[in-house]
Amino acid sequence: MRRLLVIGIGAGDPDFVTVGAVAALNEVDVFLVLDKGPATADLTAARRAVCERFITHDRWRLVELSDPERDRRTPAYVRAVDDWRDERAALLEQALTEEVPDGGTAGFLVWGDPSLYDGTLRVIGTIARHGSLDLEWEVIPGITSVQALTARHRVLLNRVAGAVHLTTGRRLAQGLPDNADDVVVMLDADLACRAYADQDLDIYWGAYLGTEDEILVSGKLADVVDEIAEKRAAARARKGWIMDTYLLRRPGAEA
């Protein structure tokens, strides 16, 4: 029997790591990290820094695995993601077998929270369904980038009796939801909100939330969208990647 802890470590700031996550970190013998290469080496470094800050024993080690490439050119987006997750599952199952001794505990550190736009739980579920590995696993929640965003901007996520819609840039490009006054957008590679700059919307935008590189912009979408685009492009060019989240808000209703 091997044990696996899927640990949400919050959105960048080490102070976002919960007491429960700290306790879980100290139970782990081997941490498995999917490495995306030099461009995102600072994300791997951040995970290592969390371990070094909070783990009080010296028995742990970190194993870096080369994350499989996802086909970003195919129009079959869902199929490409499914194939990519299957490759990840095979890689992690092999690592659990080879790197974690029987009776040992592995850890997988998830940026933010494992429940929100993160495929780790689906990957682990695939491994469990294979049935070839005797695996016990549990999930420790973390602070999401959505919580970090609203905290940094000092705003409520919802209005009184109002609905909140969480979506992706890909979905937003297909149309602005009409059933919510507050729309949280994640995984937006192309800043899809620019298409709605002619509408009366406020935006609260944040990139690299909780890190030293954090950038915040807020205001009327029409007034600040060009500024966001410029800051975003400059940050991506400097770091090689961008991780941002934003809240679109229709004005009028009371918070």
Summary of the structure (lengths in Angstrom):
residues: 255
radius of gyration: 19.4
end to end distance: 49.5
largest distance: 59.1
contacts: 774
relative contact order: 0.16
helix: 38%
strand: 24%
